[in-house]
Amino acid sequence: MKTFPVKAAWIFPIVVSVLGAVYVLLFHSFEDEVKANLPSQSQTHEQEAQTVSGPLTVEVLLQRTYLDGESSQEVIYETIWSMEDFWAAYADWQMIDQDLKRVIFEKEIDDISPLSKVNGFFGLTEDSILTIFNGRPHEDQIIQSFYQIDVNKLESNLLEKLKEGIRIETKSDYQEVLNQYEPYAIKK
């Protein structure tokens, strides 16, 4: 077997190049892992510095507010593998607060609440205020109040409908009733 003489001048640059390449690969791999586990820079609240290895699990509180004034809350637990994916999942929500263990999001829903869809009725309070009730008006379970109605100007059939309770199941029902009774509102 024939051997080739290796010159010492060639060994040093080769070793340095190999070590440099290994360093760059390891450094970039570590940097990518750290970036994936840190909160996004687009957040408005300052965050405590944190070193995370593996996924992060947080409590997510989702607060919804509906056209009829009703609100709801839902708590879920998210395992975050990528902050970019997490923020993308809640892109149409507004972040209200956050810390390392919990994030609170809020959203205004352009619809009536599930409660109103199931059991919502427009009616009048004793003070003649147009109101949405959970159930018939005589049950006095108010969801939201709007404006006072001048019952003296109100046609008798419209007044009777409000006394009985006008069922609302959709956003269009809701808007129709508000528009129908708005001309009878007492202007202050």
C-alpha positions in Angstrom: 0.0 0.0 0.0 1.3 3.3 -1.0 1.1 6.3 1.4 1.2 9.9 0.6 3.1 12.3 2.7 0.8 14.8 4.4 2.3 18.3 4.9 1.7 19.8 8.3 0.7 23.1 6.7 -2.4 21.5 5.3 -3.6 19.9 8.5 -4.2 23.0 10.5 -6.6 24.8 7.9 -8.5 21.5 7.4 -9.1 21.0 11.2 -10.1 24.7 11.6 -12.6 24.4 8.7 -14.1 21.3 10.1 -14.4 22.7 13.6 -15.9 25.9 12.2 -18.5 24.1 10.2 -19.5 22.0 13.3 -19.8 25.1 15.4 -22.0 26.9 12.9 -24.3 23.9 12.5 -24.7 23.5 16.3 -25.1 27.2 16.9 -27.8 27.7 14.3 -29.7 24.6 15.5 -29.6 25.8 19.1 -30.7 29.3 18.0 -33.7 28.0 16.1 -34.8 25.9 19.1 -34.6 28.9 21.4 -36.6 31.1 18.9 -39.3 28.5 18.7 -39.8 28.5 22.4 -39.8 32.2 23.0 -42.9 34.5 22.7 -43.4 36.4 19.5 -41.9 39.9 19.3 -45.3 41.3 18.2 -46.7 40.9 21.7 -47.5 44.1 23.5 -46.7 43.0 27.0 -43.2 42.5 28.2 -42.4 38.9 29.0 -40.0 37.5 31.5 -37.1 35.7 29.9 -37.5 32.0 29.8 -35.6 29.0 28.7 -37.9 26.3 27.5 -37.0 22.8 26.5 -39.8 21.0 24.7 -43.4 22.1 24.3 -45.0 24.7 26.6 -48.6 24.1 28.0 -50.7 27.2 28.8 -54.2 27.9 29.9 -56.1 29.8 27.2 -59.2 31.8 28.3 -61.5 32.7 25.4 -64.0 35.5 26.2 -66.8 36.1 23.6 -69.1 39.1 23.7 -72.3 38.9 21.5 -74.5 41.6 19.9 -77.2 41.0 22.5 -74.8 41.9 25.4 -74.4 38.3 26.5 -70.8 37.1 27.1 -69.3 33.7 27.5 -65.9 32.3 28.6 -64.2 29.1 27.6 -61.0 27.6 29.1 -58.8 25.3 27.1 -55.3 24.1 27.6 -52.9 24.4 24.6 -49.6 22.6 24.1 -47.5 25.0 22.2 -44.9 23.5 19.9 -44.4 26.6 17.8 -45.2 30.2 18.9 -45.9 31.2 15.3 -48.5 28.4 15.0 -50.0 29.4 18.3 -50.4 33.1 17.4 -51.7 32.1 13.9 -54.4 30.0 15.5 -55.7 33.1 17.5 -55.0 35.7 14.8 -58.7 36.8 14.8 -58.8 37.2 18.6 -57.5 40.2 20.6 -55.0 39.4 23.4 -56.1 41.0 26.6 -53.5 39.6 29.0 -50.8 37.0 29.3 -48.2 35.5 31.5 -46.1 32.3 31.3 -49.0 30.1 32.3 -52.1 31.8 30.9 -53.2 33.8 27.9 -56.6 35.7 27.7 -58.1 36.4 24.4 -61.3 38.4 23.6 -63.5 38.5 20.6 -66.7 40.4 19.7 -69.1 38.0 17.9 -71.3 39.6 15.2 -74.3 37.5 16.1 -76.7 37.0 19.0 -75.6 34.6 21.8 -76.5 30.9 21.9 -78.6 31.7 25.0 -80.8 34.2 23.0 -81.0 31.7 20.1 -82.4 29.1 22.4 -84.6 31.2 24.8 -84.4 34.9 23.9 -87.5 37.2 23.8 -87.8 40.9 23.3 -90.2 42.6 25.7 -90.7 45.6 27.9 -89.7 46.2 31.5 -92.1 47.9 33.9 -90.4 51.2 32.9 -91.2 50.5 29.2 -87.6 49.8 28.3 -87.1 47.5 25.2 -85.2 44.5 26.6 -84.1 41.0 25.7 -85.1 38.5 28.3 -84.0 34.9 28.9 -87.5 33.5 28.6 -90.7 35.4 28.5 -90.8 39.0 29.7 -92.8 38.2 32.8 -89.9 36.0 34.0 -87.8 39.1 34.5 -84.5 37.5 33.5 -82.9 40.4 31.6 -80.1 39.8 29.1 -79.8 43.3 27.7 -81.8 46.6 27.8 -81.9 49.1 25.0 -84.0 52.2 25.1 -87.3 53.4 26.6 -90.4 53.1 24.4 -93.1 55.7 24.2 -96.0 53.3 24.7 -98.6 56.0 24.1 -97.3 56.3 20.5 -97.0 52.6 20.0 -99.7 50.8 18.0 -101.7 48.4 20.1 -100.7 45.2 18.2 -97.0 46.1 18.6 -97.5 46.7 22.3 -99.3 43.3 22.7 -96.4 41.6 20.9 -93.9 43.0 23.4 -96.1 42.1 26.4 -96.2 38.5 25.2 -92.6 38.5 24.2 -91.2 38.4 20.6 -89.1 35.3 20.0 -85.6 35.9 18.5 -83.6 33.1 17.1 -81.3 34.8 14.6 -79.3 38.0 14.1 -81.9 39.1 11.5 -84.8 38.7 14.0 -82.8 40.7 16.5 -82.1 43.6 14.0 -85.6 43.5 12.7 -87.1 44.1 16.2 -84.7 46.8 17.0 -85.4 48.6 13.7 -89.2 48.2 14.1 -89.3 49.7 17.6 -86.6 52.4 17.2 -89.0 55.1 15.9 -90.9 54.8 19.2 -87.8 55.4 21.4 -88.0 58.3 23.8 -85.3 60.7 22.8 -83.5 62.3 25.7 
